[in-house]
Amino acid sequence: MGMFFLGVGTVIALIVLLFLTAEKKDPALVQADIDQAKGAITPDLEFELQMLLRNGRKIEAIKRVREVSGVGPYAAKQAVDSLARRIDGYSA
């Protein structure tokens, strides 16, 4: 039983260590990713994303932006949220 707690303690310590040492991304780079995601949204893709959002499929919309733009989930979500704010009657 003592070895189990030792193992759990080690895992928790590693998780805390990884969390504390994780690098924060430069805000300018984050904004560049968001701009890249927004720039990748063509009129045809915008229509597709609007349909997904109107049908409650926001996660699929974010995935599509990631596929097209190559950005991470945060930048893709920001781009989709920006689009959603322009849609009448849409509430996330």
PyMOL Python script that loads the backbone (N, CA, C, O; Angstrom):
from pymol import cmd

cmd.read_pdbstr("""\
ATOM      1  N   MET A   1       0.822  -1.194   0.000  1.00  0.00           N
ATOM      2  CA  MET A   1       0.000   0.000   0.000  1.00  0.00           C
ATOM      3  C   MET A   1       0.864   1.255   0.000  1.00  0.00           C
ATOM      4  O   MET A   1       0.514   2.253  -0.631  1.00  0.00           O
ATOM      5  N   GLY A   2       1.987   1.209   0.703  1.00  0.00           N
ATOM      6  CA  GLY A   2       2.884   2.355   0.765  1.00  0.00           C
ATOM      7  C   GLY A   2       3.478   2.685  -0.588  1.00  0.00           C
ATOM      8  O   GLY A   2       3.669   3.858  -0.910  1.00  0.00           O
ATOM      9  N   MET A   3       3.774   1.668  -1.386  1.00  0.00           N
ATOM     10  CA  MET A   3       4.336   1.894  -2.724  1.00  0.00           C
ATOM     11  C   MET A   3       3.317   2.563  -3.638  1.00  0.00           C
ATOM     12  O   MET A   3       3.675   3.369  -4.496  1.00  0.00           O
ATOM     13  N   PHE A   4       2.025   2.217  -3.445  1.00  0.00           N
ATOM     14  CA  PHE A   4       0.980   2.837  -4.255  1.00  0.00           C
ATOM     15  C   PHE A   4       0.954   4.348  -4.026  1.00  0.00           C
ATOM     16  O   PHE A   4       0.914   5.121  -4.983  1.00  0.00           O
ATOM     17  N   PHE A   5       0.977   4.771  -2.758  1.00  0.00           N
ATOM     18  CA  PHE A   5       0.953   6.190  -2.447  1.00  0.00           C
ATOM     19  C   PHE A   5       2.209   6.889  -2.927  1.00  0.00           C
ATOM     20  O   PHE A   5       2.164   8.047  -3.344  1.00  0.00           O
ATOM     21  N   LEU A   6       3.343   6.179  -2.869  1.00  0.00           N
ATOM     22  CA  LEU A   6       4.584   6.747  -3.376  1.00  0.00           C
ATOM     23  C   LEU A   6       4.458   7.004  -4.881  1.00  0.00           C
ATOM     24  O   LEU A   6       4.887   8.046  -5.377  1.00  0.00           O
ATOM     25  N   GLY A   7       3.866   6.047  -5.600  1.00  0.00           N
ATOM     26  CA  GLY A   7       3.668   6.189  -7.045  1.00  0.00           C
ATOM     27  C   GLY A   7       2.725   7.324  -7.381  1.00  0.00           C
ATOM     28  O   GLY A   7       2.985   8.092  -8.307  1.00  0.00           O
ATOM     29  N   VAL A   8       1.633   7.439  -6.642  1.00  0.00           N
ATOM     30  CA  VAL A   8       0.668   8.510  -6.868  1.00  0.00           C
ATOM     31  C   VAL A   8       1.314   9.862  -6.573  1.00  0.00           C
ATOM     32  O   VAL A   8       1.123  10.825  -7.316  1.00  0.00           O
ATOM     33  N   GLY A   9       2.079   9.928  -5.484  1.00  0.00           N
ATOM     34  CA  GLY A   9       2.764  11.170  -5.135  1.00  0.00           C
ATOM     35  C   GLY A   9       3.744  11.593  -6.208  1.00  0.00           C
ATOM     36  O   GLY A   9       3.873  12.781  -6.503  1.00  0.00           O
ATOM     37  N   THR A  10       4.436  10.630  -6.795  1.00  0.00           N
ATOM     38  CA  THR A  10       5.396  10.913  -7.858  1.00  0.00           C
ATOM     39  C   THR A  10       4.688  11.462  -9.094  1.00  0.00           C
ATOM     40  O   THR A  10       5.146  12.422  -9.712  1.00  0.00           O
ATOM     41  N   VAL A  11       3.576  10.842  -9.438  1.00  0.00           N
ATOM     42  CA  VAL A  11       2.810  11.287 -10.604  1.00  0.00           C
ATOM     43  C   VAL A  11       2.308  12.715 -10.377  1.00  0.00           C
ATOM     44  O   VAL A  11       2.415  13.558 -11.266  1.00  0.00           O
ATOM     45  N   ILE A  12       1.767  12.983  -9.205  1.00  0.00           N
ATOM     46  CA  ILE A  12       1.272  14.326  -8.902  1.00  0.00           C
ATOM     47  C   ILE A  12       2.407  15.343  -8.964  1.00  0.00           C
ATOM     48  O   ILE A  12       2.237  16.439  -9.499  1.00  0.00           O
ATOM     49  N   ALA A  13       3.565  14.977  -8.414  1.00  0.00           N
ATOM     50  CA  ALA A  13       4.714  15.879  -8.437  1.00  0.00           C
ATOM     51  C   ALA A  13       5.145  16.181  -9.875  1.00  0.00           C
ATOM     52  O   ALA A  13       5.487  17.320 -10.192  1.00  0.00           O
ATOM     53  N   LEU A  14       5.131  15.178 -10.734  1.00  0.00           N
ATOM     54  CA  LEU A  14       5.508  15.381 -12.136  1.00  0.00           C
ATOM     55  C   LEU A  14       4.515  16.291 -12.851  1.00  0.00           C
ATOM     56  O   LEU A  14       4.904  17.151 -13.642  1.00  0.00           O
ATOM     57  N   ILE A  15       3.236  16.094 -12.567  1.00  0.00           N
ATOM     58  CA  ILE A  15       2.219  16.944 -13.196  1.00  0.00           C
ATOM     59  C   ILE A  15       2.395  18.393 -12.765  1.00  0.00           C
ATOM     60  O   ILE A  15       2.331  19.302 -13.593  1.00  0.00           O
ATOM     61  N   VAL A  16       2.616  18.612 -11.482  1.00  0.00           N
ATOM     62  CA  VAL A  16       2.825  19.971 -10.978  1.00  0.00           C
ATOM     63  C   VAL A  16       4.071  20.576 -11.608  1.00  0.00           C
ATOM     64  O   VAL A  16       4.060  21.739 -12.012  1.00  0.00           O
ATOM     65  N   LEU A  17       5.145  19.797 -11.696  1.00  0.00           N
ATOM     66  CA  LEU A  17       6.382  20.278 -12.294  1.00  0.00           C
ATOM     67  C   LEU A  17       6.176  20.667 -13.755  1.00  0.00           C
ATOM     68  O   LEU A  17       6.655  21.714 -14.191  1.00  0.00           O
ATOM     69  N   LEU A  18       5.469  19.832 -14.512  1.00  0.00           N
ATOM     70  CA  LEU A  18       5.195  20.143 -15.918  1.00  0.00           C
ATOM     71  C   LEU A  18       4.349  21.405 -16.043  1.00  0.00           C
ATOM     72  O   LEU A  18       4.589  22.232 -16.922  1.00  0.00           O
ATOM     73  N   PHE A  19       3.364  21.552 -15.167  1.00  0.00           N
ATOM     74  CA  PHE A  19       2.502  22.726 -15.200  1.00  0.00           C
ATOM     75  C   PHE A  19       3.300  23.998 -14.916  1.00  0.00           C
ATOM     76  O   PHE A  19       3.108  25.017 -15.581  1.00  0.00           O
ATOM     77  N   LEU A  20       4.182  23.937 -13.943  1.00  0.00           N
ATOM     78  CA  LEU A  20       4.943  25.122 -13.551  1.00  0.00           C
ATOM     79  C   LEU A  20       6.011  25.508 -14.571  1.00  0.00           C
ATOM     80  O   LEU A  20       6.374  26.679 -14.686  1.00  0.00           O
ATOM     81  N   THR A  21       6.509  24.525 -15.305  1.00  0.00           N
ATOM     82  CA  THR A  21       7.574  24.814 -16.260  1.00  0.00           C
ATOM     83  C   THR A  21       7.065  25.014 -17.689  1.00  0.00           C
ATOM     84  O   THR A  21       7.856  25.281 -18.593  1.00  0.00           O
ATOM     85  N   ALA A  22       5.764  24.888 -17.897  1.00  0.00           N
ATOM     86  CA  ALA A  22       5.218  25.058 -19.247  1.00  0.00           C
ATOM     87  C   ALA A  22       5.456  26.491 -19.718  1.00  0.00           C
ATOM     88  O   ALA A  22       5.223  27.454 -18.987  1.00  0.00           O
ATOM     89  N   GLU A  23       5.917  26.600 -20.936  1.00  0.00           N
ATOM     90  CA  GLU A  23       6.188  27.915 -21.504  1.00  0.00           C
ATOM     91  C   GLU A  23       4.884  28.574 -21.928  1.00  0.00           C
ATOM     92  O   GLU A  23       3.998  27.927 -22.487  1.00  0.00           O
ATOM     93  N   LYS A  24       4.783  29.845 -21.659  1.00  0.00           N
ATOM     94  CA  LYS A  24       3.639  30.619 -22.112  1.00  0.00           C
ATOM     95  C   LYS A  24       3.978  31.181 -23.484  1.00  0.00           C
ATOM     96  O   LYS A  24       5.093  31.648 -23.720  1.00  0.00           O
ATOM     97  N   LYS A  25       3.014  31.132 -24.376  1.00  0.00           N
ATOM     98  CA  LYS A  25       3.244  31.608 -25.730  1.00  0.00           C
ATOM     99  C   LYS A  25       3.164  33.132 -25.759  1.00  0.00           C
ATOM    100  O   LYS A  25       2.310  33.734 -25.108  1.00  0.00           O
ATOM    101  N   ASP A  26       4.044  33.731 -26.504  1.00  0.00           N
ATOM    102  CA  ASP A  26       4.088  35.182 -26.676  1.00  0.00           C
ATOM    103  C   ASP A  26       2.739  35.671 -27.219  1.00  0.00           C
ATOM    104  O   ASP A  26       2.254  35.141 -28.218  1.00  0.00           O
ATOM    105  N   PRO A  27       2.129  36.672 -26.577  1.00  0.00           N
ATOM    106  CA  PRO A  27       0.830  37.174 -27.038  1.00  0.00           C
ATOM    107  C   PRO A  27       0.825  37.597 -28.511  1.00  0.00           C
ATOM    108  O   PRO A  27      -0.194  37.461 -29.190  1.00  0.00           O
ATOM    109  N   ALA A  28       1.942  38.101 -29.000  1.00  0.00           N
ATOM    110  CA  ALA A  28       2.013  38.490 -30.412  1.00  0.00           C
ATOM    111  C   ALA A  28       1.902  37.262 -31.318  1.00  0.00           C
ATOM    112  O   ALA A  28       1.291  37.324 -32.385  1.00  0.00           O
ATOM    113  N   LEU A  29       2.494  36.153 -30.889  1.00  0.00           N
ATOM    114  CA  LEU A  29       2.400  34.918 -31.677  1.00  0.00           C
ATOM    115  C   LEU A  29       0.984  34.348 -31.631  1.00  0.00           C
ATOM    116  O   LEU A  29       0.488  33.817 -32.625  1.00  0.00           O
ATOM    117  N   VAL A  30       0.346  34.463 -30.480  1.00  0.00           N
ATOM    118  CA  VAL A  30      -1.044  34.006 -30.357  1.00  0.00           C
ATOM    119  C   VAL A  30      -1.927  34.812 -31.299  1.00  0.00           C
ATOM    120  O   VAL A  30      -2.760  34.252 -32.011  1.00  0.00           O
ATOM    121  N   GLN A  31      -1.743  36.122 -31.299  1.00  0.00           N
ATOM    122  CA  GLN A  31      -2.542  36.971 -32.186  1.00  0.00           C
ATOM    123  C   GLN A  31      -2.252  36.661 -33.651  1.00  0.00           C
ATOM    124  O   GLN A  31      -3.155  36.711 -34.486  1.00  0.00           O
ATOM    125  N   ALA A  32      -1.015  36.347 -33.962  1.00  0.00           N
ATOM    126  CA  ALA A  32      -0.663  35.989 -35.342  1.00  0.00           C
ATOM    127  C   ALA A  32      -1.391  34.713 -35.756  1.00  0.00           C
ATOM    128  O   ALA A  32      -1.856  34.604 -36.891  1.00  0.00           O
ATOM    129  N   ASP A  33      -1.492  33.745 -34.839  1.00  0.00           N
ATOM    130  CA  ASP A  33      -2.225  32.510 -35.134  1.00  0.00           C
ATOM    131  C   ASP A  33      -3.709  32.801 -35.356  1.00  0.00           C
ATOM    132  O   ASP A  33      -4.327  32.245 -36.264  1.00  0.00           O
ATOM    133  N   ILE A  34      -4.273  33.672 -34.527  1.00  0.00           N
ATOM    134  CA  ILE A  34      -5.687  34.033 -34.683  1.00  0.00           C
ATOM    135  C   ILE A  34      -5.904  34.719 -36.027  1.00  0.00           C
ATOM    136  O   ILE A  34      -6.874  34.429 -36.726  1.00  0.00           O
ATOM    137  N   ASP A  35      -5.007  35.620 -36.384  1.00  0.00           N
ATOM    138  CA  ASP A  35      -5.110  36.307 -37.671  1.00  0.00           C
ATOM    139  C   ASP A  35      -4.983  35.321 -38.835  1.00  0.00           C
ATOM    140  O   ASP A  35      -5.672  35.450 -39.847  1.00  0.00           O
ATOM    141  N   GLN A  36      -4.099  34.341 -38.679  1.00  0.00           N
ATOM    142  CA  GLN A  36      -3.937  33.313 -39.715  1.00  0.00           C
ATOM    143  C   GLN A  36      -5.227  32.519 -39.872  1.00  0.00           C
ATOM    144  O   GLN A  36      -5.651  32.229 -40.990  1.00  0.00           O
ATOM    145  N   ALA A  37      -5.849  32.169 -38.752  1.00  0.00           N
ATOM    146  CA  ALA A  37      -7.107  31.413 -38.795  1.00  0.00           C
ATOM    147  C   ALA A  37      -8.200  32.229 -39.472  1.00  0.00           C
ATOM    148  O   ALA A  37      -8.927  31.717 -40.323  1.00  0.00           O
ATOM    149  N   LYS A  38      -8.317  33.496 -39.094  1.00  0.00           N
ATOM    150  CA  LYS A  38      -9.333  34.354 -39.700  1.00  0.00           C
ATOM    151  C   LYS A  38      -9.081  34.542 -41.189  1.00  0.00           C
ATOM    152  O   LYS A  38     -10.022  34.571 -41.982  1.00  0.00           O
ATOM    153  N   GLY A  39      -7.812  34.669 -41.570  1.00  0.00           N
ATOM    154  CA  GLY A  39      -7.459  34.852 -42.974  1.00  0.00           C
ATOM    155  C   GLY A  39      -7.732  33.633 -43.837  1.00  0.00           C
ATOM    156  O   GLY A  39      -7.886  33.748 -45.053  1.00  0.00           O
ATOM    157  N   ALA A  40      -7.792  32.467 -43.209  1.00  0.00           N
ATOM    158  CA  ALA A  40      -8.029  31.230 -43.954  1.00  0.00           C
ATOM    159  C   ALA A  40      -9.511  30.994 -44.236  1.00  0.00           C
ATOM    160  O   ALA A  40      -9.871  30.072 -44.968  1.00  0.00           O
ATOM    161  N   ILE A  41     -10.363  31.825 -43.653  1.00  0.00           N
ATOM    162  CA  ILE A  41     -11.808  31.631 -43.824  1.00  0.00           C
ATOM    163  C   ILE A  41     -12.260  32.314 -45.110  1.00  0.00           C
ATOM    164  O   ILE A  41     -12.444  33.530 -45.157  1.00  0.00           O
ATOM    165  N   THR A  42     -12.433  31.513 -46.139  1.00  0.00           N
ATOM    166  CA  THR A  42     -12.924  31.990 -47.432  1.00  0.00           C
ATOM    167  C   THR A  42     -14.437  32.192 -47.351  1.00  0.00           C
ATOM    168  O   THR A  42     -15.063  31.733 -46.395  1.00  0.00           O
ATOM    169  N   PRO A  43     -15.031  32.863 -48.326  1.00  0.00           N
ATOM    170  CA  PRO A  43     -16.501  33.020 -48.303  1.00  0.00           C
ATOM    171  C   PRO A  43     -17.243  31.678 -48.256  1.00  0.00           C
ATOM    172  O   PRO A  43     -18.246  31.553 -47.552  1.00  0.00           O
ATOM    173  N   ASP A  44     -16.763  30.681 -48.992  1.00  0.00           N
ATOM    174  CA  ASP A  44     -17.413  29.363 -48.966  1.00  0.00           C
ATOM    175  C   ASP A  44     -17.289  28.717 -47.593  1.00  0.00           C
ATOM    176  O   ASP A  44     -18.249  28.141 -47.081  1.00  0.00           O
ATOM    177  N   LEU A  45     -16.104  28.813 -47.000  1.00  0.00           N
ATOM    178  CA  LEU A  45     -15.908  28.247 -45.667  1.00  0.00           C
ATOM    179  C   LEU A  45     -16.731  29.009 -44.638  1.00  0.00           C
ATOM    180  O   LEU A  45     -17.283  28.409 -43.716  1.00  0.00           O
ATOM    181  N   GLU A  46     -16.817  30.318 -44.788  1.00  0.00           N
ATOM    182  CA  GLU A  46     -17.619  31.115 -43.858  1.00  0.00           C
ATOM    183  C   GLU A  46     -19.074  30.660 -43.878  1.00  0.00           C
ATOM    184  O   GLU A  46     -19.708  30.549 -42.828  1.00  0.00           O
ATOM    185  N   PHE A  47     -19.601  30.399 -45.067  1.00  0.00           N
ATOM    186  CA  PHE A  47     -20.975  29.908 -45.180  1.00  0.00           C
ATOM    187  C   PHE A  47     -21.116  28.569 -44.466  1.00  0.00           C
ATOM    188  O   PHE A  47     -22.074  28.355 -43.723  1.00  0.00           O
ATOM    189  N   GLU A  48     -20.159  27.667 -44.691  1.00  0.00           N
ATOM    190  CA  GLU A  48     -20.181  26.354 -44.039  1.00  0.00           C
ATOM    191  C   GLU A  48     -20.131  26.498 -42.518  1.00  0.00           C
ATOM    192  O   GLU A  48     -20.863  25.820 -41.797  1.00  0.00           O
ATOM    193  N   LEU A  49     -19.267  27.380 -42.043  1.00  0.00           N
ATOM    194  CA  LEU A  49     -19.138  27.596 -40.603  1.00  0.00           C
ATOM    195  C   LEU A  49     -20.419  28.183 -40.022  1.00  0.00           C
ATOM    196  O   LEU A  49     -20.835  27.808 -38.926  1.00  0.00           O
ATOM    197  N   GLN A  50     -21.039  29.094 -40.748  1.00  0.00           N
ATOM    198  CA  GLN A  50     -22.300  29.669 -40.276  1.00  0.00           C
ATOM    199  C   GLN A  50     -23.367  28.590 -40.130  1.00  0.00           C
ATOM    200  O   GLN A  50     -24.122  28.581 -39.158  1.00  0.00           O
ATOM    201  N   MET A  51     -23.423  27.687 -41.097  1.00  0.00           N
ATOM    202  CA  MET A  51     -24.406  26.598 -41.024  1.00  0.00           C
ATOM    203  C   MET A  51     -24.117  25.689 -39.821  1.00  0.00           C
ATOM    204  O   MET A  51     -25.032  25.283 -39.104  1.00  0.00           O
ATOM    205  N   LEU A  52     -22.851  25.381 -39.616  1.00  0.00           N
ATOM    206  CA  LEU A  52     -22.485  24.555 -38.462  1.00  0.00           C
ATOM    207  C   LEU A  52     -22.876  25.247 -37.159  1.00  0.00           C
ATOM    208  O   LEU A  52     -23.437  24.616 -36.263  1.00  0.00           O
ATOM    209  N   LEU A  53     -22.581  26.538 -37.053  1.00  0.00           N
ATOM    210  CA  LEU A  53     -22.896  27.274 -35.833  1.00  0.00           C
ATOM    211  C   LEU A  53     -24.406  27.354 -35.602  1.00  0.00           C
ATOM    212  O   LEU A  53     -24.882  27.181 -34.480  1.00  0.00           O
ATOM    213  N   ARG A  54     -25.135  27.613 -36.653  1.00  0.00           N
ATOM    214  CA  ARG A  54     -26.598  27.712 -36.512  1.00  0.00           C
ATOM    215  C   ARG A  54     -27.220  26.380 -36.108  1.00  0.00           C
ATOM    216  O   ARG A  54     -28.301  26.344 -35.521  1.00  0.00           O
ATOM    217  N   ASN A  55     -26.533  25.291 -36.425  1.00  0.00           N
ATOM    218  CA  ASN A  55     -27.037  23.965 -36.067  1.00  0.00           C
ATOM    219  C   ASN A  55     -26.410  23.429 -34.780  1.00  0.00           C
ATOM    220  O   ASN A  55     -26.515  22.240 -34.476  1.00  0.00           O
ATOM    221  N   GLY A  56     -25.758  24.320 -34.028  1.00  0.00           N
ATOM    222  CA  GLY A  56     -25.198  23.924 -32.737  1.00  0.00           C
ATOM    223  C   GLY A  56     -23.971  23.043 -32.817  1.00  0.00           C
ATOM    224  O   GLY A  56     -23.699  22.277 -31.893  1.00  0.00           O
ATOM    225  N   ARG A  57     -23.230  23.138 -33.901  1.00  0.00           N
ATOM    226  CA  ARG A  57     -22.057  22.279 -34.113  1.00  0.00           C
ATOM    227  C   ARG A  57     -20.769  23.101 -34.087  1.00  0.00           C
ATOM    228  O   ARG A  57     -19.974  23.066 -35.026  1.00  0.00           O
ATOM    229  N   LYS A  58     -20.582  23.834 -32.998  1.00  0.00           N
ATOM    230  CA  LYS A  58     -19.444  24.738 -32.864  1.00  0.00           C
ATOM    231  C   LYS A  58     -18.112  23.989 -32.896  1.00  0.00           C
ATOM    232  O   LYS A  58     -17.154  24.454 -33.514  1.00  0.00           O
ATOM    233  N   ILE A  59     -18.048  22.843 -32.239  1.00  0.00           N
ATOM    234  CA  ILE A  59     -16.790  22.089 -32.210  1.00  0.00           C
ATOM    235  C   ILE A  59     -16.387  21.664 -33.615  1.00  0.00           C
ATOM    236  O   ILE A  59     -15.206  21.698 -33.958  1.00  0.00           O
ATOM    237  N   GLU A  60     -17.357  21.264 -34.427  1.00  0.00           N
ATOM    238  CA  GLU A  60     -17.050  20.910 -35.814  1.00  0.00           C
ATOM    239  C   GLU A  60     -16.548  22.129 -36.588  1.00  0.00           C
ATOM    240  O   GLU A  60     -15.659  22.012 -37.432  1.00  0.00           O
ATOM    241  N   ALA A  61     -17.114  23.281 -36.301  1.00  0.00           N
ATOM    242  CA  ALA A  61     -16.664  24.515 -36.962  1.00  0.00           C
ATOM    243  C   ALA A  61     -15.210  24.807 -36.591  1.00  0.00           C
ATOM    244  O   ALA A  61     -14.409  25.179 -37.448  1.00  0.00           O
ATOM    245  N   ILE A  62     -14.878  24.639 -35.322  1.00  0.00           N
ATOM    246  CA  ILE A  62     -13.498  24.861 -34.878  1.00  0.00           C
ATOM    247  C   ILE A  62     -12.558  23.870 -35.558  1.00  0.00           C
ATOM    248  O   ILE A  62     -11.466  24.244 -35.986  1.00  0.00           O
ATOM    249  N   LYS A  63     -12.973  22.622 -35.657  1.00  0.00           N
ATOM    250  CA  LYS A  63     -12.148  21.603 -36.329  1.00  0.00           C
ATOM    251  C   LYS A  63     -11.910  21.972 -37.797  1.00  0.00           C
ATOM    252  O   LYS A  63     -10.805  21.799 -38.310  1.00  0.00           O
ATOM    253  N   ARG A  64     -12.943  22.479 -38.467  1.00  0.00           N
ATOM    254  CA  ARG A  64     -12.786  22.868 -39.879  1.00  0.00           C
ATOM    255  C   ARG A  64     -11.780  24.002 -40.024  1.00  0.00           C
ATOM    256  O   ARG A  64     -10.951  23.990 -40.934  1.00  0.00           O
ATOM    257  N   VAL A  65     -11.854  24.982 -39.126  1.00  0.00           N
ATOM    258  CA  VAL A  65     -10.896  26.089 -39.192  1.00  0.00           C
ATOM    259  C   VAL A  65      -9.487  25.558 -38.949  1.00  0.00           C
ATOM    260  O   VAL A  65      -8.545  25.992 -39.612  1.00  0.00           O
ATOM    261  N   ARG A  66      -9.327  24.633 -38.018  1.00  0.00           N
ATOM    262  CA  ARG A  66      -8.003  24.052 -37.763  1.00  0.00           C
ATOM    263  C   ARG A  66      -7.486  23.312 -38.995  1.00  0.00           C
ATOM    264  O   ARG A  66      -6.311  23.431 -39.344  1.00  0.00           O
ATOM    265  N   GLU A  67      -8.355  22.553 -39.650  1.00  0.00           N
ATOM    266  CA  GLU A  67      -7.955  21.797 -40.848  1.00  0.00           C
ATOM    267  C   GLU A  67      -7.460  22.735 -41.949  1.00  0.00           C
ATOM    268  O   GLU A  67      -6.439  22.479 -42.588  1.00  0.00           O
ATOM    269  N   VAL A  68      -8.188  23.809 -42.156  1.00  0.00           N
ATOM    270  CA  VAL A  68      -7.891  24.716 -43.256  1.00  0.00           C
ATOM    271  C   VAL A  68      -6.689  25.609 -42.963  1.00  0.00           C
ATOM    272  O   VAL A  68      -5.864  25.866 -43.840  1.00  0.00           O
ATOM    273  N   SER A  69      -6.602  26.077 -41.719  1.00  0.00           N
ATOM    274  CA  SER A  69      -5.572  27.070 -41.407  1.00  0.00           C
ATOM    275  C   SER A  69      -4.306  26.491 -40.801  1.00  0.00           C
ATOM    276  O   SER A  69      -3.241  27.101 -40.894  1.00  0.00           O
ATOM    277  N   GLY A  70      -4.408  25.320 -40.183  1.00  0.00           N
ATOM    278  CA  GLY A  70      -3.236  24.726 -39.545  1.00  0.00           C
ATOM    279  C   GLY A  70      -2.902  25.296 -38.178  1.00  0.00           C
ATOM    280  O   GLY A  70      -1.823  25.036 -37.643  1.00  0.00           O
ATOM    281  N   VAL A  71      -3.819  26.073 -37.605  1.00  0.00           N
ATOM    282  CA  VAL A  71      -3.560  26.662 -36.291  1.00  0.00           C
ATOM    283  C   VAL A  71      -4.031  25.725 -35.187  1.00  0.00           C
ATOM    284  O   VAL A  71      -4.672  24.706 -35.446  1.00  0.00           O
ATOM    285  N   GLY A  72      -3.702  26.085 -33.967  1.00  0.00           N
ATOM    286  CA  GLY A  72      -4.114  25.303 -32.813  1.00  0.00           C
ATOM    287  C   GLY A  72      -5.563  25.558 -32.435  1.00  0.00           C
ATOM    288  O   GLY A  72      -6.241  26.392 -33.035  1.00  0.00           O
ATOM    289  N   PRO A  73      -6.026  24.823 -31.429  1.00  0.00           N
ATOM    290  CA  PRO A  73      -7.438  24.943 -31.047  1.00  0.00           C
ATOM    291  C   PRO A  73      -7.822  26.317 -30.505  1.00  0.00           C
ATOM    292  O   PRO A  73      -8.938  26.780 -30.745  1.00  0.00           O
ATOM    293  N   TYR A  74      -6.925  26.973 -29.781  1.00  0.00           N
ATOM    294  CA  TYR A  74      -7.267  28.280 -29.215  1.00  0.00           C
ATOM    295  C   TYR A  74      -7.502  29.306 -30.324  1.00  0.00           C
ATOM    296  O   TYR A  74      -8.509  30.014 -30.308  1.00  0.00           O
ATOM    297  N   ALA A  75      -6.593  29.390 -31.271  1.00  0.00           N
ATOM    298  CA  ALA A  75      -6.726  30.366 -32.358  1.00  0.00           C
ATOM    299  C   ALA A  75      -7.959  30.063 -33.210  1.00  0.00           C
ATOM    300  O   ALA A  75      -8.670  30.977 -33.627  1.00  0.00           O
ATOM    301  N   ALA A  76      -8.207  28.783 -33.466  1.00  0.00           N
ATOM    302  CA  ALA A  76      -9.377  28.412 -34.262  1.00  0.00           C
ATOM    303  C   ALA A  76     -10.659  28.792 -33.527  1.00  0.00           C
ATOM    304  O   ALA A  76     -11.604  29.284 -34.142  1.00  0.00           O
ATOM    305  N   LYS A  77     -10.696  28.566 -32.222  1.00  0.00           N
ATOM    306  CA  LYS A  77     -11.883  28.926 -31.434  1.00  0.00           C
ATOM    307  C   LYS A  77     -12.104  30.438 -31.451  1.00  0.00           C
ATOM    308  O   LYS A  77     -13.241  30.896 -31.566  1.00  0.00           O
ATOM    309  N   GLN A  78     -11.038  31.203 -31.339  1.00  0.00           N
ATOM    310  CA  GLN A  78     -11.177  32.662 -31.365  1.00  0.00           C
ATOM    311  C   GLN A  78     -11.733  33.118 -32.709  1.00  0.00           C
ATOM    312  O   GLN A  78     -12.575  34.016 -32.759  1.00  0.00           O
ATOM    313  N   ALA A  79     -11.273  32.511 -33.792  1.00  0.00           N
ATOM    314  CA  ALA A  79     -11.765  32.879 -35.120  1.00  0.00           C
ATOM    315  C   ALA A  79     -13.242  32.520 -35.271  1.00  0.00           C
ATOM    316  O   ALA A  79     -14.022  33.296 -35.823  1.00  0.00           O
ATOM    317  N   VAL A  80     -13.620  31.345 -34.779  1.00  0.00           N
ATOM    318  CA  VAL A  80     -15.025  30.919 -34.859  1.00  0.00           C
ATOM    319  C   VAL A  80     -15.892  31.806 -33.967  1.00  0.00           C
ATOM    320  O   VAL A  80     -16.994  32.189 -34.361  1.00  0.00           O
ATOM    321  N   ASP A  81     -15.413  32.132 -32.782  1.00  0.00           N
ATOM    322  CA  ASP A  81     -16.172  33.019 -31.894  1.00  0.00           C
ATOM    323  C   ASP A  81     -16.369  34.392 -32.528  1.00  0.00           C
ATOM    324  O   ASP A  81     -17.434  34.995 -32.391  1.00  0.00           O
ATOM    325  N   SER A  82     -15.352  34.885 -33.216  1.00  0.00           N
ATOM    326  CA  SER A  82     -15.454  36.168 -33.899  1.00  0.00           C
ATOM    327  C   SER A  82     -16.538  36.113 -34.975  1.00  0.00           C
ATOM    328  O   SER A  82     -17.333  37.041 -35.116  1.00  0.00           O
ATOM    329  N   LEU A  83     -16.558  35.028 -35.720  1.00  0.00           N
ATOM    330  CA  LEU A  83     -17.580  34.841 -36.745  1.00  0.00           C
ATOM    331  C   LEU A  83     -18.961  34.720 -36.104  1.00  0.00           C
ATOM    332  O   LEU A  83     -19.931  35.294 -36.599  1.00  0.00           O
ATOM    333  N   ALA A  84     -19.046  33.985 -35.018  1.00  0.00           N
ATOM    334  CA  ALA A  84     -20.336  33.764 -34.354  1.00  0.00           C
ATOM    335  C   ALA A  84     -20.946  35.070 -33.852  1.00  0.00           C
ATOM    336  O   ALA A  84     -22.166  35.234 -33.874  1.00  0.00           O
ATOM    337  N   ARG A  85     -20.115  35.987 -33.407  1.00  0.00           N
ATOM    338  CA  ARG A  85     -20.625  37.278 -32.929  1.00  0.00           C
ATOM    339  C   ARG A  85     -21.288  38.082 -34.044  1.00  0.00           C
ATOM    340  O   ARG A  85     -22.120  38.950 -33.781  1.00  0.00           O
ATOM    341  N   ARG A  86     -20.917  37.789 -35.285  1.00  0.00           N
ATOM    342  CA  ARG A  86     -21.512  38.522 -36.420  1.00  0.00           C
ATOM    343  C   ARG A  86     -22.813  37.890 -36.913  1.00  0.00           C
ATOM    344  O   ARG A  86     -23.519  38.476 -37.734  1.00  0.00           O
ATOM    345  N   ILE A  87     -23.127  36.700 -36.416  1.00  0.00           N
ATOM    346  CA  ILE A  87     -24.343  35.998 -36.861  1.00  0.00           C
ATOM    347  C   ILE A  87     -25.514  36.456 -36.013  1.00  0.00           C
ATOM    348  O   ILE A  87     -25.465  36.368 -34.786  1.00  0.00           O
ATOM    349  N   ASP A  88     -26.567  36.943 -36.655  1.00  0.00           N
ATOM    350  CA  ASP A  88     -27.765  37.379 -35.933  1.00  0.00           C
ATOM    351  C   ASP A  88     -28.400  36.202 -35.202  1.00  0.00           C
ATOM    352  O   ASP A  88     -28.613  35.132 -35.773  1.00  0.00           O
ATOM    353  N   GLY A  89     -28.690  36.425 -33.951  1.00  0.00           N
ATOM    354  CA  GLY A  89     -29.404  35.416 -33.185  1.00  0.00           C
ATOM    355  C   GLY A  89     -28.577  34.269 -32.682  1.00  0.00           C
ATOM    356  O   GLY A  89     -29.125  33.341 -32.086  1.00  0.00           O
ATOM    357  N   TYR A  90     -27.267  34.291 -32.898  1.00  0.00           N
ATOM    358  CA  TYR A  90     -26.433  33.185 -32.424  1.00  0.00           C
ATOM    359  C   TYR A  90     -25.952  33.490 -31.014  1.00  0.00           C
ATOM    360  O   TYR A  90     -25.476  34.592 -30.742  1.00  0.00           O
ATOM    361  N   SER A  91     -26.073  32.521 -30.121  1.00  0.00           N
ATOM    362  CA  SER A  91     -25.520  32.664 -28.776  1.00  0.00           C
ATOM    363  C   SER A  91     -24.743  31.398 -28.440  1.00  0.00           C
ATOM    364  O   SER A  91     -25.280  30.291 -28.483  1.00  0.00           O
ATOM    365  N   ALA A  92     -23.475  31.581 -28.106  1.00  0.00           N
ATOM    366  CA  ALA A  92     -22.598  30.433 -27.859  1.00  0.00           C
ATOM    367  C   ALA A  92     -22.821  29.855 -26.489  1.00  0.00           C
ATOM    368  O   ALA A  92     -22.166  28.882 -26.115  1.00  0.00           O
TER     369      ALA A  92
END
""", "prot")
cmd.dss("prot")
cmd.show_as("cartoon", "prot")
cmd.util.cbc("prot")
cmd.orient("prot")
